[in-house]
Amino acid sequence: MCKDMSPLELAIQFHGHICPGLLTGVRAAQLAMDQLDIKRDQDEDVVAIVETDSCGVDALQSILGCTFGKGNLIFRDYGKTVYTIIDRSSNRALRIAQMKRDSSNTAGQRYRELRGRKDLDHSEQAELEQVMQELFEHIMTCPYEELFAWKEVEAELLPQASIYATLTCCKCGEGVMEPKAVETAEGFLCQPCFKLQRR
């Protein structure tokens, strides 16, 4: 990724397209950077705990530098658009929660009505493009308070990423991370092979 790109450009390049969820993630990343006075992570000083697996998480990865591979992106499957950003160097953390969509935002409401339909005629397609532009402009320019509620919280003490030995599953022959392997009388099994054996 080009380091000279704007946060928005980084997020779009990483995600592959532009959408409201991605833009909301861009704004959440910018809010965290402003409030915690942090920059893009190079190692593991910045940690993101995300409670959703939606588009906004891609913005956090690309802008904040938090990834599964570095061990500083932690997924908690709660289905909530909530991000807790931790700065290990200052021991500060910010919890950012997306506010309920404002029903008075007509562009957002119309976008939700049109986006999932496959049978849009020419005028409806043009309308969708127009409301998308209005919605995107709103998300990127409105005050943070219109999108999020946030507060500083106690920083969770999370261990640095661990490197584990790779074992070989005695059934499929594939490598498996040592703490995820299941030891059996036959030898070590990966989780899928262990589940198949139990059936």
Rosetta blueprint (number, residue, H / E / L):
1 M L
2 C L
3 K L
4 D L
5 M L
6 S L
7 P H
8 L H
9 E H
10 L H
11 A H
12 I H
13 Q H
14 F H
15 H H
16 G L
17 H L
18 I L
19 C L
20 P H
21 G H
22 L H
23 L H
24 T H
25 G H
26 V H
27 R H
28 A H
29 A H
30 Q H
31 L H
32 A H
33 M H
34 D H
35 Q H
36 L H
37 D L
38 I L
39 K L
40 R L
41 D L
42 Q L
43 D L
44 E L
45 D L
46 V E
47 V E
48 A E
49 I E
50 V E
51 E L
52 T L
53 D L
54 S L
55 C L
56 G H
57 V H
58 D H
59 A H
60 L H
61 Q H
62 S H
63 I H
64 L H
65 G L
66 C L
67 T L
68 F L
69 G L
70 K L
71 G L
72 N L
73 L E
74 I E
75 F E
76 R L
77 D L
78 Y L
79 G L
80 K L
81 T L
82 V E
83 Y E
84 T E
85 I E
86 I E
87 D E
88 R L
89 S L
90 S L
91 N L
92 R E
93 A E
94 L E
95 R E
96 I E
97 A E
98 Q E
99 M L
100 K L
101 R L
102 D L
103 S L
104 S L
105 N L
106 T H
107 A H
108 G H
109 Q H
110 R H
111 Y H
112 R H
113 E H
114 L H
115 R L
116 G L
117 R L
118 K L
119 D L
120 L L
121 D L
122 H H
123 S H
124 E H
125 Q H
126 A H
127 E H
128 L H
129 E H
130 Q H
131 V H
132 M H
133 Q H
134 E H
135 L H
136 F H
137 E H
138 H H
139 I H
140 M H
141 T H
142 C L
143 P L
144 Y H
145 E H
146 E H
147 L H
148 F E
149 A E
150 W E
151 K E
152 E E
153 V E
154 E L
155 A L
156 E L
157 L L
158 L L
159 P L
160 Q L
161 A L
162 S L
163 I L
164 Y L
165 A L
166 T E
167 L E
168 T E
169 C L
170 C L
171 K L
172 C L
173 G L
174 E L
175 G E
176 V E
177 M E
178 E H
179 P H
180 K H
181 A L
182 V E
183 E E
184 T E
185 A L
186 E L
187 G E
188 F E
189 L E
190 C L
191 Q H
192 P H
193 C H
194 F H
195 K H
196 L H
197 Q H
198 R H
199 R L
